[in-house]
């Protein structure tokens, strides 16, 4: 009977530790995703500036280069565009951002959607300047994400373990 109780307590501590780490990792993921978006926008600027590729082809290249074909906003935009040819790339991008990962905060999504509003509607210089403005906003968001990560990662890891230990002490 004692062994079962000890096993349950250790299991509870372990589960709480895992949950704390999962929450802590969400802060790391947000920062990483924002940096990936910023890198993708830089590739987008370069492709617009030096090639005459359509936006859909550029998005496919970005998806391969930055995300190694993992699910991402750019691939989701292309998929939505293929599903419904009547929608504009701007609408598809907006929809893909809305469906994007849970790691983004609402203000992150709003900044990223700013690109979608002008996507394909202006000339080359207009697109580049719009992306550069958005990159500046993303820099601010990345800074905030880094601050949150530094502040919260250790907190949630420790909190998860302490809650598990607390529950274990109460049950013992």
N, C-alpha and C positions, 0 to 999 in steps of 0.2 A: 504494500500500500504506500509506503514511504517513497519507493522508487517511482511509482506513478506520479505522486505529487511533485517530486523533484523534477521529473521529466516534463510535466505540465508547466511548472514554473520556468524552467530553462526554455521551453518552447515559447512561452509568452514573452520572455525577455528577448529572445531571438526575433520573434515576429515584430515586436515594437522597434527593435533595432533596424530591421529591414524597412519598416514603414518610415522611420525617421530618415534613413538613407535615401529612400525613394523621393521623399519630399525635398531633401537637400539637392538631389540630382536635378530636380526640375529647375532650380536656379542656374545650374551649370548648363542645362540644355537650352534655356532661353538665351543666355549669352552666346552660346555656340551658334544657335539658329540665326540670331541677329548678325553675327559676324559672317555667316554663310551668305545671308541676303546681301550684305554689303559687298562681299567678294563677287557675288553674282551680278550686282549692279555695275561693278567696275568692268567686268567682262562685257556686260551689255553696252556700256559706253564705248569700249574699244571696238566691239563688233559694229556698232552703228557708225563710228567714226571712220573705220578703215575698210568695211565691206559694204556691199549692197544687198546683204541677205535679208529676207523677210523676217519679221519679228518672231514668227512661229519657229523658224529654223534656228534663230539665235536662242530662243527659249530651250529648244531641244539640246543644243550644244551646252548651254549653261547647266541643264539637268545632268548631262553626262560628266561634265568637268567638275562641278562643285559638289554634286550629290551622288555621283557614281550610280545614277539611275534609281536611287531610292525615292520614295514618294516625297514630292516637294511641290511648292506653289507653281513653279514653272511647268513641270510635267502635268500637273492637274489642269493648268490653263490650256495646254495643248489638247489634252483629252476632252475637256469641255468644248473646245472649239471644233474638234472632230465630230463630237456627238451632235452638235447643233451648229451647222454652218451659217445659220442666219444671225447668230449672236456675234457681236463684235469682239475683238480680242480684249478690248477694254472691259467689257462686261464679264467675259470669261475670267480675266485676271481678278477682278473684284470678287467674283464668286469663289474662286480658288483660295483667295486670301481668307474669306469668311470661313471656309471649310478647313483651314490650315490647323496646324498642331495646337494643342492646348497650352504650349509653352509661352505663346505670345500673349501679352496683355492687350487690352483693347486699344490703348494708345499706340502700341507697336503696329497693330493691324491698320489703324487709321493712317499712320505714316506710310506704310507699304502701299495702301490703297491709293495714296496720292499719286503714285506713278500710274496706276490703272486709269485714272481719270483723263490723263493726257496721252495715254499709250496709242500710238499710231495716228494721232490727230494733228501733230505739229511736224515741222520740218526737222531735219537732222540736228541742227543747232538747238532747236527748242527742246527736242528729246534729251539731248546731252545736258543742257542746263537744268532741266527738270530733274534728271537723275542725280546731278551733283547737289542740288538743293536737298533732295531726299536723303542722299548720303550724309549730308551735314546733320540732318535730324536723326539719322540712324546712329551716328557717332555719339550723339547725346544719349540715345537710348542704350547703346552699348555701355557707356559709362555708368548709367544708372543700374544696368543689369549686373555689372561688375561689382558695384557697391553693395547691391542686394545679395549677391553671391557671397562676398566676403563676410557680410553681416550675418547671413542666415544659414549657411551650410553647416558650420560647426554647431550652431544653435540647434538645428533640427536633428543632427546626428546624436548630440548629447541628450536632447530632450526625449528622443525615442528610447534610448537606452535607460534613462532615468525613469520614465513612465513604466517601462517593462519591469525594472527593478522594484518600483513602488508597488505595482500590482502583485509581483511575486512576494513581496514582504507581507502585504495584506492577506494574500491567500495562504501563506505559510503559517 
